[in-house]
Amino acid sequence: PARSAASPRLFATTKLVVLRWSCAVLAGLIFCLISLGGLVRNAGAGLSCPDWPLCYGKVVPPMDYQIFLEWFHRLIAGSVSIFLLGISAVIFLNKELRTRFAKYCIGALSLLAVQIVLGGLTVLHLLSPKWVSSHLAVGMAFFGVILVLALDVWDFGTRTKPSSARKSFGVLVWLAPLALYLQVILGGLVSSNSAGLACPDFPTCNGLWVPELQGLVKFQFAHRLGSLAVTGVVATLIFKLWRSKGSSRLSLAAWSLPVLLFTQLTLGIGSVLFQLPLLMSVAHLAVAAALFGTLLVVRYETRV
């Protein structure tokens, strides 16, 4: 359907531009926060601040490399919280904006509250895999809600022709981001359970194509099977995007997705073959988040 052509009557153009960029910056901050969380976890800095919400009982503790990573991660998380509260206040105080965007703010604020609690539990329970993985899962969902909010705010007051090819995508536009989301959670389980090298070889696992699914191997092998499923779904979506005519965003996604998918597969394989180098492991999560965000853009652009 065409996006709303109604002009933001109750909202000055300059303020709308500021809101658009604020939402875009917030989405970018959350992406950086997810990537930084991967760095904290893979660098073994998750318990560098053993208390919460302070760090060694202080707002700004004595620093070393690992303490700085965890402290800076908390600082960015706090900035995201303040940013979201400000954006939500602007939206709720304007009737026209509230009518269209309140649902995003309510969802995002709810996820933020859960994420703050999970962040504390992750530290207090000494990086228990269930809390680490839950923290990542909610963080990715939070990123998704804010990204879609940013897209919708950016389109507020504009007129866009609907794509004639939107119906041809079918369930793929739902299945692709969902499959990748679940794969990211599986990756979180692999990382939090220290199962990254449970299968130290590739493409086999301990010399077997189908190993015994026990111990840490079950996490690693499930993640590998998930990567095959996600690759198939995303590749099918890419093929359909190449054959369709859509918005400039869809065209950009059509060429970005294969690059991101290839990069992600290369990083995953490289992480195993080179025994989990830090920057490669961090990039693996960052590219997964970028891939997830791009799939959500496709879903947004092809909504019927």
Salt bridges, closest charged atoms under 4 A:
GLU70 OE2 - ARG74 NE 3.02
GLU96 OE2 - ARG9 NH1 3.82
ASP152 OD1 - ARG100 NH2 2.68
ASP155 OD2 - ARG3 NE 3.05
ASP155 OD2 - ARG249 NH1 3.04
GLU301 OE2 - ARG3 NH2 2.58
GLU301 OE2 - ARG249 NH1 2.75
